[in-house]
Amino acid sequence: MTRIDRKFAELDAAGRKAFVAYVMAGDPDYDRSLQIVRGLPGAGVDIIELGLPFTDPMADGPTIQLAGQRALKAGQTLQRTLDLAAEFRKRDDTTPIVLMGYYNPIYNRGVDRFLADARDAGIDGLIVVDLPPEEDDELCIPAQAAGLNFIRLATPTTDDRRLPRVLQNTSGFVYYVSITGITGAGEANAAAVAPEVARIKARTDLPVIVGFGINTPDKSRAIAAIADGAVVGSAIVSRIGAGASTAEVLEFVRGLAEGAHSA
């Protein structure tokens, strides 16, 4: 079992929903980013999604794009992102880390080298938004052979004909994108999301976690109530971008986590 599998087994045994937090690695700089990431588990985060900065983040809205730009300007690279994960692992060997980003930096490093380095750094899973299921041999299959979960996105446009292909080689959990469009572009609606989550869960035993458009504890609670957990990214990243202190960021995260855990 991966750390992700163990975490969901633990949550299931406790009758508790998951709270997943996304932050951009290296935003606003390496030291602050490491400080924030180290504080996430204590703020109630069950799984950390660590963004990999990239120059052309096609699925991301302005908030995440600006976070990536800040990180890149501060010198963040793929290697420094792996370094950050490795530093986190020196103090925390249980909280799962999912690396989320785009394929280009991984391709440039070389898949075999990247997977070995990611595993050594303590990465548990990957979300690579620009690799469709038709390209599973490129990274998905090798990643799972290396012991990393490969987490796939399902969206409102993933119909019943497409869904089995999306789920075929997915592991860890399914990430359901609650809105059509880029990150930070709208607000999740639990009533609209509920039947979609049920449709996916009828096809897989994997947990279904919902993200995009969740920015308050109440929304976190509402979404977690109809899924296996909630993901928040842009709302957290926007506070980092606005210059909030680490303590302020973590206090905001704590409220979101409490919302999900109370579902």
C-alpha positions, 0 to 999 in steps of 0.5 A: 500500500502507498501512503495514499492508500493507507491514509484512505484506509485510516480515514474510512476506519474513522468514518471521516472524509479527507481534506486535501490542500494544494499549494505551489512549490516554491511560492512565494519562495523556497523557505516560506513554501517549505514552512507552509507545507510543513504546517499543513498536516498540523492544520488538518490536511490529510493529503498534500498536493504540491504544485510543480511550477510550469511556464504554460499551465493550461488548466490553471486560472490566474491565481495558480498561474501567478503562484507558478510565476512567483515560484519560478522567479524565486528560482523554483525548479523540478529539482528544488521541488523534489528537494522540498518534498525530501526536506518535508519527509525528514519530519513527516513520513506519513502524510501523502504528497501528490505532485501535480503539474504538467508533463514537460518538466518530467519529460525533460528530466527523463521518465525513469530518472524522474520516477526514481528521484520522486520516489526517493524524495517521498512523492506518493502520487502524480496528477499530470493534467496534460497526459490523457489515458491514451498516453498511459504507457508514457508515464502512468504505467511506469509510475505505478510500476515504480510504486507511485499512484497515478491519479486521474481527473474526471470532469463534468464532460467525462461521459459514460462512454469516456469514464471507463477509459479514464478509470482504467489505470487510475489509482489512489483516488479519482479527482473530480473537477466540479466545474467546467473550465480552469482553476478558480473560475467558479464555485462548486455546487454540491447538489450538482456534483452529487449525482456525478460523484455517485456515477463515478463511484458506481464504476470504481472502488477508489475514493472520489475527491472533489476539487475546484470552486471550494473556498469556504469551510461551509463549501468544504463541508458540503462537498465532503458530505457528498464525496470522499473528501474535498480539495482546496487550492486557489483559495489557499494560494490566493492568500499566500499571494496576498502576503498572508503570514504562514500562521494566517495561511494555516489558520485558514486551512484549518477552517477548511479542514474542519469543514470537510472533517465535520461532514 
